[in-house]
C-alpha cells in the first residue's frame, strides 16, 4: 500500500512538471501571447511549487518508510529542490518576472515560446527563469530516481 502511494506521488511530481512546463505553458503562450500569459503563469507557479513541496516531502517520508536507498536518495533530492525552489527561488523569480513583464509590455505582445523559454517574462527575469528551470529538472530527476528505486523493490 505505501509503495503504491510512493509510486503515485512520484508520478504526480513527474506528470505535473511535464504537463505544466512542457505542454500547458507552450500551448497557452502560443494562443494568448506573453502579455496575458505571464500573470496567469505567475499565480499558477506559486501554487505548483507549494504542492510540489508537500508532495516531495511526502515522497521522502514514504521512501524512508518503504526503504530502498536509491528511492530515498531520489526523494530527498526532489524534496530539497522543491523546498529551496518554493522558499527561495520562486519568490525571487516572480519578483523579477514582474519587472521583466513591465519591460516587455512596451515591446508588444510576443507569442514566441522559444523567447519565453530562454528569458521568461523579460531580460531582467532571465536569470531567475533559468534557475527555476534548473530546479524543475532537479525535482524531475529526484522523482525519476525515486521511481526507479521504488520499482526495483517490487
PyMOL commands that set and color helices and strands:
alter all, ss='L'
color gray80, all
select helices_A, chain A and resi 2-32+34-66+69-105+113-119+123-153
alter helices_A, ss='H'
color red, helices_A
deselect
rebuild
show_as cartoon
